[in-house]
């Protein structure tokens, strides 16, 4: 006994997953939910490391630092 398979629908028709605008809308909704959840979790937890310290610069530049005020000599 052969089982008959339903005819496949054309590429633009409503198939198993629905029409393309519905699928795209669902994907964008899922993407927005993931980003919203990760933002909320990040806001609740806060920073995970210490704040970076600014570079300490005191005094005139040393011989290894090049201030780039003029041409190369």
C-alpha positions in Angstrom: 0.0 0.0 0.0 1.3 3.3 -1.0 0.7 6.4 1.1 -0.1 9.4 -0.9 1.8 12.5 0.0 0.2 15.9 -0.2 1.4 18.1 -3.0 4.1 20.4 -2.0 3.1 24.0 -1.9 4.9 26.6 -4.0 7.7 28.7 -2.4 5.6 31.8 -1.8 2.5 30.0 -0.5 1.4 29.2 2.9 3.3 26.0 3.8 4.1 24.3 7.0 5.7 27.4 8.5 3.3 30.0 7.3 3.8 33.0 5.0 7.1 34.8 4.9 5.9 38.0 6.6 4.5 36.0 9.5 7.8 34.0 9.9 9.8 37.2 9.6 7.6 38.9 12.2 8.0 36.0 14.6 11.7 36.0 14.2 12.0 39.7 14.8 9.7 39.3 17.9 11.9 36.5 19.2 15.0 38.6 18.5 13.6 41.6 20.4 12.7 39.4 23.4 16.2 38.0 23.6 17.8 41.4 23.5 15.3 42.8 26.0 16.0 39.9 28.4 19.7 40.2 28.1 19.5 44.0 28.7 17.4 43.5 31.8 19.7 40.8 33.1 22.8 43.0 32.5 21.1 45.9 34.2 20.2 43.8 37.2 23.6 42.2 37.6 25.7 45.4 36.9 29.3 45.6 35.8 31.3 42.4 36.3 34.7 43.9 36.5 36.3 46.9 38.1 36.2 50.3 36.3 39.3 50.8 34.1 41.8 53.2 35.5 42.8 56.2 33.4 46.4 56.2 32.2 48.7 58.1 34.5 50.6 60.8 32.7 52.8 63.0 34.8 55.7 65.2 33.6 57.0 65.6 30.1 57.1 62.8 27.5 59.9 60.3 27.8 62.3 59.4 25.0 60.0 56.4 24.0 56.9 58.6 23.7 56.5 60.6 20.5 54.4 63.7 20.9 53.9 64.2 17.1 54.0 68.0 17.2 56.1 68.3 14.0 57.6 66.4 11.2 59.7 63.3 11.7 63.3 64.0 12.3 
